[in-house]
Amino acid sequence: MSRKCLVITVSGLAGSGTTTLCRNLSRYYGFKHIYAGLIFRQMAEEMGMTLQQFQEYAEMHPEIDREVDRRQIEAAKDCNVVIEGRLAGWMVKEADLKIWLEAPIQVRAQRVARREGISTEEAFMQIAEREMQNRKRYLNLYGIDINDRSIYDLVVNTSKWGPDGVFTIVKAAVDHLAPGGDSGAKKK
């Protein structure tokens, strides 16, 4: 059965390339980009906390995660949307395509260090701590093991390809979602 609109989720750990891929999908197909990380950061800012402080606060206040997740689920009701978030694939159960991007932590730390203007060592430590906290929180809150990739339709190691290569791989999947290779997504 062909759909006239698509809902795609893109998940991955810090520095894996999720935002770059979502921006490329958004530009190419005209998809609306919903970014769970941005929602989380905005909520931290609204509460006058750093991201690390808010991360710790969220561990003790499950309503924070539930609100981020609620907004993702609500956004999935739109047509032609790409939803980015670590748990997006788990939360948006009826997504047409669930993508997980991964890369070794050393590669991700280098990317985050460049993006944030910090040392690779500092980025590595921040990522490792945050991922440990998140994994524990997701297990406690939802019973979700973030390391379980079984729900994803496509898993791409972004250390093997640059942003254009990753986009080419994902574009092939998007373009072949519907019978006959016509995804129904309108190209801009």
C-alpha positions in Angstrom: 0.0 0.0 0.0 1.5 3.3 -1.1 1.4 6.3 1.3 1.3 9.9 0.2 3.4 11.0 3.1 6.3 9.6 5.1 7.4 9.5 8.7 11.1 8.8 9.2 13.0 8.5 12.4 16.8 9.0 12.7 18.5 7.9 15.9 22.1 7.7 17.0 24.5 8.7 19.8 26.2 12.0 20.1 28.4 12.7 17.1 27.0 10.0 14.9 25.7 12.4 12.2 22.0 12.4 12.9 21.5 16.1 12.6 23.5 16.3 9.4 21.5 13.5 7.8 18.2 15.0 9.0 19.1 18.4 7.5 20.0 16.8 4.2 16.7 14.8 4.2 14.8 18.0 5.0 16.4 20.0 2.3 16.2 17.3 -0.4 12.6 16.1 0.2 11.2 19.1 2.0 10.5 17.1 5.1 9.8 18.9 8.4 12.7 18.3 10.8 11.8 17.6 14.4 14.8 17.5 16.7 14.4 15.9 20.2 17.8 17.1 21.3 16.8 20.7 20.6 13.6 20.2 22.6 15.7 18.9 25.4 18.2 21.8 25.2 15.3 24.4 25.1 13.8 22.9 28.2 17.2 23.1 29.9 17.5 26.7 29.0 14.0 27.5 30.1 14.9 26.1 33.5 18.2 28.0 33.6 20.3 24.8 33.6 23.3 23.7 31.7 22.8 20.6 29.6 24.7 18.5 32.1 22.6 19.9 35.0 19.4 19.3 33.1 20.5 15.7 32.2 21.0 15.0 35.9 17.6 16.7 36.7 15.9 14.6 34.0 17.2 11.4 35.7 15.1 12.3 38.7 12.1 13.8 36.9 10.7 11.3 34.3 8.2 13.9 33.2 11.0 15.6 31.2 11.6 12.6 29.0 7.9 11.9 28.7 7.3 15.5 27.5 10.1 15.2 24.8 8.7 11.9 23.7 5.1 13.2 23.6 6.2 16.0 21.3 7.9 13.5 19.0 4.8 11.3 18.9 2.7 14.3 18.2 5.0 15.4 15.4 4.7 12.0 13.8 1.1 12.8 12.9 2.4 15.3 10.3 3.1 14.3 6.7 6.7 14.1 5.4 8.5 14.5 8.7 11.9 13.4 9.8 12.1 13.0 13.6 15.5 13.0 15.2 16.1 11.6 18.6 17.9 8.8 20.5 14.5 7.2 21.2 12.6 8.4 18.2 12.6 4.9 16.6 11.2 3.5 19.8 8.6 6.2 20.4 7.3 6.6 16.8 6.2 3.0 16.5 4.5 3.4 13.1 7.3 5.2 11.3 7.8 4.2 7.7 11.6 4.0 8.1 13.6 3.8 11.3 17.3 4.6 10.9 20.1 4.2 13.4 23.5 6.0 12.8 26.5 4.7 14.6 30.3 5.3 14.7 33.0 4.4 17.2 33.2 6.6 20.2 36.6 7.9 19.3 35.3 9.2 15.9 32.2 10.7 17.6 34.3 12.4 20.2 36.5 14.0 17.5 33.3 15.3 15.8 31.8 16.6 19.0 35.1 18.3 19.9 35.2 20.1 16.6 31.6 21.1 16.9 31.8 22.3 20.5 35.3 23.8 20.4 36.7 21.5 23.1 39.4 18.9 23.3 38.7 15.4 22.0 39.5 14.0 25.5 36.9 16.3 27.1 34.3 15.4 24.4 35.1 11.7 25.0 34.5 12.0 28.7 31.3 14.0 28.3 29.9 11.5 25.8 30.8 8.5 27.8 29.2 10.0 31.0 26.1 11.1 29.1 25.6 7.8 27.4 25.9 5.9 30.7 23.3 8.2 32.3 21.0 8.0 29.3 21.2 4.2 29.0 20.3 3.9 32.7 17.5 6.4 32.4 16.0 4.8 29.4 16.1 1.3 31.0 14.5 2.6 34.2 11.9 4.8 32.5 10.9 2.7 29.6 12.6 -0.7 29.8 14.5 0.3 26.6 18.0 -0.8 26.0 19.5 1.9 23.7 22.0 -0.7 22.5 19.2 -2.8 21.0 19.2 -2.1 17.3 16.6 -4.8 16.4 13.8 -2.2 15.8 15.7 -0.3 13.1 15.2 -0.9 9.4 18.6 0.6 8.5 21.8 0.8 10.5 24.6 2.9 9.0 28.2 3.2 10.3 28.9 6.8 9.6 32.6 6.4 10.1 32.7 4.6 6.8 31.1 7.3 4.7 31.0 11.1 4.7 27.7 13.0 4.9 27.1 12.7 1.2 27.7 8.9 1.3 25.4 8.4 4.3 22.7 10.5 2.5 23.1 8.4 -0.7 22.5 5.2 1.3 19.5 6.6 3.1 18.1 8.2 0.0 18.1 4.8 -1.7 16.1 3.4 1.2 13.6 6.3 1.2 13.1 6.1 -2.5 12.3 2.4 -2.3 9.8 2.5 0.6 6.7 2.3 -1.6 5.9 -0.4 -4.2 7.5 0.4 -7.5 10.2 2.5 -5.9 8.0 5.6 -5.6 8.2 6.8 -2.0 5.5 9.4 -2.4 7.9 11.9 -1.0 8.0 15.1 -3.0 11.4 16.2 -4.0 12.2 19.9 -3.8 
